[in-house]
Amino acid sequence: MLRVAVIGGGAAGMATASRVKRLLRDRAEVVVFEKTPWVSFALCGTPYYLSCKVKTLNDLLHYPLEEFTEKRGINVMLRTEVTDVELDARRLRYRRLDTGETGVYEFDYVVFATGARPRAPKNWLRFRNVFTLHSLADADRLREAVVRDSVRRVIVIGAGYTGIEAADNIALLGRRVVIVHSSKRILSRSLDPDIAEKVEERAKTAGIEFVLGRSVVDVEGSEGYARSVVLDNGEKMYGDLFVVSMGIEPNVELARRAGVRIGGTGAIWVDTRLRTSREEAYAVGDVAETVDILTGERIWWPFATAANKMGFVAGTNIAGGDAFFPGVVRTRAMGAFGLYIAGTGLLEEEARRMGFDVVTATLTAHTRARYMGHGPEIVLKVLADANTGMLLGAQALSEDPSAFWRIAVVATLLMKKASVWDLFNADIGYWPGVNTVWDPLVVAARLLLRRLGTRPREVSRQDTGSKGA
């Protein structure tokens, strides 16, 4: 009987546990240790719980608990914290958070799926009206607070994905929302400035206020409630409720204490099989680092799509199979202010920093044929290397969801280090109700060919990496 301990019941942890049981069935005992009352939860949906687009917390569960315990035969221990992992002895120690009971579990393999945690100074969180949004419990507490009549002005600290989506959904409740962000532009790690600017304009139209290029250095209050944030220039901004969305970091403390190698990204180092520096330990999801396929660099990419695949791969290998996770091309997507926003690959500035001679094509085009009503326009930007023609990335935004699938097309090509000529010749389907006969992707490729020429260059795949990779 193979004994597998999975620490963390999020997407990656449950994918690992499910895969092991599917392959080995009764030949494996799989125990999942999860600190919260939930497993298989969708953290990406928590902003939409705030505005009641998502009605209940149970709607954010991919599967009910019984799916794992009764149908798949996984032993799930909720409200249970793993306090120590002894890899040499192949055992872990745990504590039940509801009863205080402690115990020991011996394993053949352990999987670290401990996820990430929000970056938020603890002294800020001592106030009852200061919140993070990185768990179902966070979402429940924040929704209960933000719907109160006394809450009129909400300050969101941070303009990444979570901050922007939280601001959008809180504004839909009729609250005045101010976003404070240390960078001079929003979504600075996801979009180029020219694309991010269009999202910012749309947000302002929706009533969102911005204070950009200013950092919050402290939160002040009294009698248990925050009253204001203090900016790095000494200015104070007052509010009724505060959301801290300053990013996340991998939750590696348990693995570090166990002696597992931590990579240069700050996440757990793993190979392509998701095995750590110890043969009996694997790491998956937001706690593990991976590889950027375009550049070959090791990166940290805490997104659910990668996490689920990591779990599948790790579970396959633990069960005796042979699978590998090659890495990501950093595809990302979100929705806010009535826009579908997506991107993949490198940003223009970082591509130049890595040694690429970047050429871009940006266009605004219709998303369907004129005689079908044209539909919303799409803003599309495609990046390539001028020397090789290799695709480097793309970004899109539109009121039409086709912004997502167009970025997915580019992402698929990036996985194979394809070129602009490959994009031009991609056999993209056509139906006038969903796109134009000259799809915006193909038009973008045509614009790039003005610089690159119409004949593909014979470039070795080994020559298409960045000069710094």
Secondary structure per residue as TSV (DSSP state, phi and psi in degrees):
chain	resnum	aa	ss	phi	psi
A	1	M	-	360.0	118.4
A	2	L	E	-81.4	129.1
A	3	R	E	-108.7	121.6
A	4	V	E	-123.4	125.2
A	5	A	E	-105.9	127.7
A	6	V	E	-115.0	121.4
A	7	I	E	-100.6	99.9
A	8	G	-	120.2	126.7
A	9	G	-	-107.8	24.9
A	10	G	S	-77.6	-162.1
A	11	A	H	-57.5	-49.2
A	12	A	H	-68.1	-42.7
A	13	G	H	-63.3	-45.3
A	14	M	H	-72.1	-30.6
A	15	A	H	-65.3	-39.9
A	16	T	H	-64.5	-50.1
A	17	A	H	-59.9	-43.7
A	18	S	H	-65.5	-38.7
A	19	R	H	-67.2	-42.3
A	20	V	H	-60.7	-45.9
A	21	K	H	-67.4	-36.3
A	22	R	H	-63.2	-39.0
A	23	L	H	-82.8	-35.8
A	24	L	H	-106.2	-19.1
A	25	R	G	50.2	-120.7
A	26	D	G	-74.5	-4.6
A	27	R	G	-86.0	1.8
A	28	A	E	-135.5	139.8
A	29	E	E	-106.8	119.8
A	30	V	E	-118.2	124.8
A	31	V	E	-120.3	126.8
A	32	V	E	-106.5	128.4
A	33	F	E	-107.1	118.0
A	34	E	-	-131.3	128.1
A	35	K	S	-70.8	-30.5
A	36	T	S	-91.6	177.0
A	37	P	S	-81.2	4.3
A	38	W	-	-129.5	153.9
A	39	V	S	-130.7	163.8
A	40	S	S	53.9	49.5
A	41	F	B	-99.0	153.9
A	42	A	-	-107.1	88.9
A	43	L	G	-65.1	-27.0
A	44	C	G	-63.3	-19.8
A	45	G	G	-91.8	-4.0
A	46	T	H	-62.1	-36.0
A	47	P	H	-59.8	-31.1
A	48	Y	H	-81.2	-15.0
A	49	Y	H	-71.3	-30.7
A	50	L	H	-63.0	-41.1
A	51	S	T	-90.1	3.7
A	52	C	T	71.4	13.1
A	53	K	S	-61.5	-38.7
A	54	V	S	-97.1	118.8
A	55	K	-	-73.9	-46.8
A	56	T	-	-131.2	160.9
A	57	L	G	-62.5	-33.8
A	58	N	G	-62.3	-25.6
A	59	D	G	-68.2	-16.6
A	60	L	G	-93.0	7.3
A	61	L	B	-98.0	125.5
A	62	H	S	-63.9	-40.9
A	63	Y	S	-139.0	148.8
A	64	P	-	-69.9	159.4
A	65	L	H	-55.8	-37.2
A	66	E	H	-62.0	-26.5
A	67	E	I	-59.8	-37.8
A	68	F	I	-85.7	-42.4
A	69	T	I	-78.3	-43.2
A	70	E	I	-91.5	-44.2
A	71	K	I	-84.2	-36.7
A	72	R	S	-102.5	-10.1
A	73	G	-	74.1	28.8
A	74	I	-	-95.8	133.6
A	75	N	E	-85.2	110.2
A	76	V	E	-106.7	121.5
A	77	M	E	-107.9	98.6
A	78	L	T	-80.4	161.9
A	79	R	T	50.7	40.0
A	80	T	E	-128.6	124.4
A	81	E	E	-105.7	128.7
A	82	V	E	-81.0	121.9
A	83	T	E	-98.3	-20.5
A	84	D	E	-161.2	143.3
A	85	V	E	-124.8	122.4
A	86	E	E	-108.6	96.6
A	87	L	T	-68.8	-39.0
A	88	D	T	-61.7	-39.7
A	89	A	T	-86.6	-8.2
A	90	R	T	52.1	57.9
A	91	R	E	-151.2	158.6
A	92	L	E	-132.1	159.7
A	93	R	E	-116.8	141.4
A	94	Y	E	-136.8	163.9
A	95	R	E	-138.3	131.1
A	96	R	E	-78.7	121.2
A	97	L	T	-71.9	-23.6
A	98	D	T	-85.3	-30.4
A	99	T	T	-115.8	-16.2
A	100	G	-	82.4	-2.7
A	101	E	-	-62.0	140.5
A	102	T	E	-115.6	160.2
A	103	G	E	-163.6	173.6
A	104	V	E	-128.2	138.0
A	105	Y	E	-127.1	129.2
A	106	E	E	-96.8	136.8
A	107	F	-	-133.2	163.2
A	108	D	S	-94.3	-37.6
A	109	Y	E	-134.4	145.3
A	110	V	E	-123.8	143.1
A	111	V	E	-120.5	119.8
A	112	F	E	-85.2	112.5
A	113	A	-	-131.1	47.1
A	114	T	-	-83.5	-0.4
A	115	G	-	69.4	-150.8
A	116	A	E	-129.3	168.5
A	117	R	E	-134.4	153.5
A	118	P	E	-71.7	144.7
A	119	R	-	-83.5	106.0
A	120	A	-	-153.5	120.8
A	121	P	-	-54.8	131.1
A	122	K	T	-61.5	-33.1
A	123	N	T	-70.3	-21.5
A	124	W	T	-71.0	-37.0
A	125	L	T	-76.9	-2.1
A	126	R	T	-70.9	-18.8
A	127	F	S	-81.7	141.1
A	128	R	T	-70.7	-19.6
A	129	N	T	-109.4	22.7
A	130	V	E	-113.7	127.4
A	131	F	E	-130.9	153.3
A	132	T	-	-108.9	174.4
A	133	L	-	-139.3	74.8
A	134	H	S	-138.6	22.1
A	135	S	S	-160.4	166.3
A	136	L	H	-65.7	-35.7
A	137	A	H	-64.9	-40.8
A	138	D	H	-57.0	-47.5
A	139	A	H	-62.5	-39.8
A	140	D	H	-65.9	-44.8
A	141	R	H	-65.6	-41.2
A	142	L	H	-67.4	-41.3
A	143	R	H	-65.1	-41.3
A	144	E	H	-59.4	-35.4
A	145	A	H	-81.4	-41.4
A	146	V	H	-73.6	-19.7
A	147	V	T	-84.1	-4.7
A	148	R	S	-69.4	143.9
A	149	D	T	-62.4	-25.5
A	150	S	T	-73.4	-14.7
A	151	V	-	-90.0	112.2
A	152	R	-	-118.9	-34.6
A	153	R	E	-123.2	122.5
A	154	V	E	-116.0	131.1
A	155	I	E	-107.3	122.4
A	156	V	E	-104.3	124.1
A	157	I	E	-99.3	103.8
A	158	G	-	118.8	137.4
A	159	A	-	-125.4	42.5
A	160	G	S	-87.0	-162.7
A	161	Y	H	-56.1	-53.8
A	162	T	H	-64.1	-43.2
A	163	G	H	-61.5	-43.9
A	164	I	H	-66.4	-46.1
A	165	E	H	-68.5	-36.9
A	166	A	H	-63.9	-44.3
A	167	A	H	-60.4	-43.9
A	168	D	H	-58.8	-48.6
A	169	N	H	-72.9	-32.1
A	170	I	H	-69.7	-38.7
A	171	A	H	-62.6	-31.7
A	172	L	T	-65.1	-18.0
A	173	L	T	-85.2	0.9
A	174	G	T	90.5	12.7
A	175	R	-	-88.3	149.1
A	176	R	E	-82.2	125.6
A	177	V	E	-120.3	130.6
A	178	V	E	-119.7	127.6
A	179	I	E	-104.3	125.2
A	180	V	E	-108.2	126.6
A	181	H	E	-138.7	136.8
A	182	S	S	-69.1	-29.2
A	183	S	S	-83.3	160.6
A	184	K	S	-82.1	-0.4
A	185	R	S	-142.4	153.1
A	186	I	T	-81.3	161.3
A	187	L	T	48.2	41.6
A	188	S	T	-68.0	-18.7
A	189	R	T	-97.7	0.6
A	190	S	T	-120.9	-29.9
A	191	L	S	-132.7	149.6
A	192	D	-	-68.7	156.9
A	193	P	H	-55.4	-39.7
A	194	D	H	-67.6	-29.7
A	195	I	H	-83.5	-42.2
A	196	A	H	-61.3	-34.1
A	197	E	H	-60.2	-35.7
A	198	K	H	-69.8	-35.8
A	199	V	H	-66.5	-41.9
A	200	E	H	-61.6	-42.6
A	201	E	H	-60.4	-41.9
A	202	R	H	-65.8	-38.7
A	203	A	H	-64.4	-41.2
A	204	K	H	-63.9	-37.3
A	205	T	H	-61.4	-32.5
A	206	A	T	-80.9	0.8
A	207	G	T	98.3	3.4
A	208	I	-	-76.0	135.1
A	209	E	E	-102.5	149.3
A	210	F	E	-127.2	140.2
A	211	V	E	-124.6	99.3
A	212	L	E	-105.0	152.8
A	213	G	S	75.6	17.6
A	214	R	-	-130.1	135.1
A	215	S	-	-100.8	146.6
A	216	V	E	-87.4	123.1
A	217	V	E	-103.8	-16.2
A	218	D	E	-163.9	160.5
A	219	V	E	-122.2	128.4
A	220	E	E	-115.0	149.7
A	221	G	E	-173.7	-172.5
A	222	S	E	-154.9	156.8
A	223	E	T	54.4	35.5
A	224	G	T	86.0	-0.1
A	225	Y	E	-124.8	136.8
A	226	A	E	-74.3	144.1
A	227	R	E	-115.1	-30.4
A	228	S	E	-157.2	162.0
A	229	V	E	-108.5	148.8
A	230	V	E	-107.6	124.1
A	231	L	E	-87.7	167.4
A	232	D	T	-68.3	-11.0
A	233	N	T	-99.6	8.3
A	234	G	S	90.8	-10.8
A	235	E	-	-69.1	146.4
A	236	K	E	-112.0	140.0
A	237	M	E	-122.9	127.7
A	238	Y	E	-98.2	147.5
A	239	G	-	-157.5	170.7
A	240	D	S	-97.4	-23.1
A	241	L	E	-151.5	145.6
A	242	F	E	-131.7	133.7
A	243	V	E	-117.7	119.1
A	244	V	E	-93.8	113.8
A	245	S	-	-132.5	64.7
A	246	M	-	-98.5	21.3
A	247	G	-	100.0	178.6
A	248	I	E	-132.2	167.5
A	249	E	E	-142.5	149.7
A	250	P	E	-65.3	139.4
A	251	N	-	-90.5	82.3
A	252	V	-	-104.8	2.0
A	253	E	H	-57.2	-44.5
A	254	L	H	-62.6	-44.8
A	255	A	H	-66.3	-38.8
A	256	R	H	-61.2	-45.3
A	257	R	H	-64.4	-29.0
A	258	A	H	-76.8	-11.0
A	259	G	T	94.0	14.4
A	260	V	-	-79.6	142.1
A	261	R	-	-67.1	131.1
A	262	I	B	-100.7	129.6
A	263	G	-	-77.6	176.3
A	264	G	T	-65.3	-18.8
A	265	T	T	-79.7	-12.6
A	266	G	S	95.6	-9.0
A	267	A	S	-97.0	173.3
A	268	I	B	-71.4	130.9
A	269	W	-	-70.0	133.8
A	270	V	-	-139.1	157.2
A	271	D	-	-91.5	-172.7
A	272	T	T	-69.8	-14.8
A	273	R	T	-90.8	0.8
A	274	L	-	73.2	17.4
A	275	R	B	-84.8	141.4
A	276	T	-	-82.6	-166.1
A	277	S	S	-70.0	-9.6
A	278	R	S	-112.2	131.4
A	279	E	T	-64.7	-22.9
A	280	E	T	-91.4	1.8
A	281	A	E	-126.7	135.6
A	282	Y	E	-118.4	161.3
A	283	A	E	-140.3	137.7
A	284	V	-	-141.6	156.2
A	285	G	G	80.1	-149.8
A	286	D	G	-67.0	-11.9
A	287	V	G	-91.0	-10.3
A	288	A	B	-108.1	147.1
A	289	E	-	-91.6	168.6
A	290	T	E	-146.5	-159.8
A	291	V	E	-123.4	139.5
A	292	D	B	-82.4	114.2
A	293	I	T	-62.3	-33.9
A	294	L	T	-68.2	-39.7
A	295	T	T	-108.8	-17.7
A	296	G	-	80.7	0.1
A	297	E	-	-81.2	148.4
A	298	R	E	-78.1	132.6
A	299	I	E	-136.9	169.8
A	300	W	-	-113.2	123.6
A	301	W	-	-133.0	85.3
A	302	P	-	-85.0	72.9
A	303	F	-	-125.7	148.4
A	304	A	H	-63.0	-35.0
A	305	T	H	-62.2	-43.3
A	306	A	H	-68.2	-39.4
A	307	A	H	-60.6	-44.8
A	308	N	H	-62.8	-42.0
A	309	K	H	-67.2	-38.4
A	310	M	H	-58.8	-43.6
A	311	G	H	-61.6	-41.6
A	312	F	H	-60.8	-45.5
A	313	V	H	-67.0	-48.3
A	314	A	H	-61.1	-44.6
A	315	G	H	-61.9	-39.1
A	316	T	H	-61.4	-45.8
A	317	N	H	-71.1	-37.8
A	318	I	H	-61.3	-36.3
A	319	A	T	-79.8	3.4
A	320	G	T	100.0	3.9
A	321	G	-	-85.0	-168.7
A	322	D	-	-137.5	101.5
A	323	A	-	-139.0	157.4
A	324	F	-	-142.5	154.2
A	325	F	-	-113.9	109.2
A	326	P	-	-75.4	-20.7
A	327	G	-	127.6	-161.9
A	328	V	B	-136.4	164.4
A	329	V	-	-112.3	15.0
A	330	R	-	63.6	54.1
A	331	T	-	-82.9	133.2
A	332	R	E	-139.3	153.8
A	333	A	E	-155.0	151.4
A	334	M	E	-160.6	171.8
A	335	G	E	-137.1	135.5
A	336	A	E	-163.3	144.4
A	337	F	T	57.1	33.6
A	338	G	T	79.4	8.3
A	339	L	E	-110.2	143.8
A	340	Y	E	-96.1	125.8
A	341	I	E	-127.4	127.3
A	342	A	E	-148.4	156.9
A	343	G	E	-157.8	163.4
A	344	T	E	-153.7	153.6
A	345	G	E	76.4	-155.2
A	346	L	-	-85.3	153.5
A	347	L	-	-83.6	158.9
A	348	E	H	-60.8	-46.8
A	349	E	H	-63.7	-43.2
A	350	E	H	-71.2	-31.8
A	351	A	H	-64.0	-42.3
A	352	R	H	-64.7	-39.9
A	353	R	H	-63.1	-29.0
A	354	M	T	-88.9	3.9
A	355	G	T	102.5	1.4
A	356	F	-	-78.6	145.1
A	357	D	-	-91.0	93.0
A	358	V	E	-81.9	133.9
A	359	V	E	-123.5	140.7
A	360	T	E	-128.7	158.1
A	361	A	E	-134.6	123.3
A	362	T	E	-123.5	132.6
A	363	L	E	-145.5	158.2
A	364	T	E	-116.5	124.7
A	365	A	E	-141.8	163.7
A	366	H	E	-77.5	151.0
A	367	T	S	-96.0	-5.1
A	368	R	S	-154.8	170.8
A	369	A	-	-64.7	148.9
A	370	R	G	-55.0	-43.9
A	371	Y	G	-74.3	-4.5
A	372	M	G	-103.8	12.5
A	373	G	T	97.3	10.1
A	374	H	-	62.8	-54.2
A	375	G	-	80.3	176.6
A	376	P	S	-62.4	152.1
A	377	E	E	-80.0	159.9
A	378	I	E	-122.7	137.4
A	379	V	E	-100.4	121.9
A	380	L	E	-128.9	132.9
A	381	K	E	-127.7	129.7
A	382	V	E	-123.2	135.7
A	383	L	E	-113.9	143.7
A	384	A	E	-147.6	166.2
A	385	D	E	-92.0	125.6
A	386	A	T	-67.3	-25.1
A	387	N	T	-80.4	-37.5
A	388	T	T	-113.0	-19.0
A	389	G	-	80.9	4.3
A	390	M	B	-67.3	133.5
A	391	L	E	-66.2	139.4
A	392	L	E	-116.0	-22.6
A	393	G	E	166.5	177.1
A	394	A	E	-160.6	154.4
A	395	Q	E	-140.2	148.1
A	396	A	E	-150.3	149.0
A	397	L	E	-147.0	145.7
A	398	S	E	-168.2	160.3
A	399	E	S	-77.6	-8.1
A	400	D	S	-100.5	135.1
A	401	P	T	-66.0	-7.8
A	402	S	H	-63.7	-14.7
A	403	A	H	-56.3	-34.2
A	404	F	H	-69.0	-50.7
A	405	W	H	-71.3	-26.7
A	406	R	H	-68.2	-39.1
A	407	I	H	-67.2	-34.5
A	408	A	H	-63.5	-35.5
A	409	V	H	-61.9	-47.3
A	410	V	H	-64.7	-40.0
A	411	A	H	-59.8	-41.0
A	412	T	H	-63.2	-40.4
A	413	L	H	-67.6	-38.1
A	414	L	H	-62.0	-34.6
A	415	M	H	-57.8	-28.4
A	416	K	T	-104.8	11.9
A	417	K	T	52.3	48.4
A	418	A	-	-77.2	171.1
A	419	S	B	-111.7	174.8
A	420	V	H	-61.7	-35.6
A	421	W	H	-66.4	-34.5
A	422	D	H	-64.3	-40.5
A	423	L	H	-65.0	-42.8
A	424	F	H	-61.0	-39.6
A	425	N	H	-91.3	-0.3
A	426	A	-	-57.4	133.0
A	427	D	-	-84.2	68.7
A	428	I	-	-74.3	129.9
A	429	G	-	-65.4	159.4
A	430	Y	-	-136.0	128.3
A	431	W	-	-145.1	127.6
A	432	P	T	-59.1	-18.5
A	433	G	T	-78.7	-13.7
A	434	V	T	-125.9	-14.3
A	435	N	-	-164.0	178.7
A	436	T	-	-100.3	160.2
A	437	V	S	-63.7	-37.6
A	438	W	S	-94.3	90.6
A	439	D	-	-61.3	145.8
A	440	P	H	-51.8	-32.2
A	441	L	H	-63.7	-42.4
A	442	V	H	-69.6	-37.6
A	443	V	H	-63.1	-41.5
A	444	A	H	-60.7	-41.7
A	445	A	H	-61.8	-41.4
A	446	R	H	-60.0	-41.4
A	447	L	H	-63.0	-39.1
A	448	L	H	-69.2	-32.3
A	449	L	H	-65.5	-21.5
A	450	R	H	-60.8	-31.4
A	451	R	H	-90.8	-35.3
A	452	L	H	-92.2	-21.4
A	453	G	-	93.7	160.0
A	454	T	S	-88.1	-12.4
A	455	R	S	-99.1	125.4
A	456	P	-	-59.1	145.6
A	457	R	-	-93.1	144.5
A	458	E	-	-84.9	95.7
A	459	V	-	-123.0	128.1
A	460	S	-	-63.6	141.8
A	461	R	G	-58.5	-30.1
A	462	Q	G	-71.0	-17.6
A	463	D	G	-92.8	1.4
A	464	T	-	-97.6	-1.0
A	465	G	S	-74.0	165.0
A	466	S	-	-70.0	158.9
A	467	K	T	-68.2	-18.6
A	468	G	T	-97.9	-3.4
A	469	A	-	-79.8	360.0
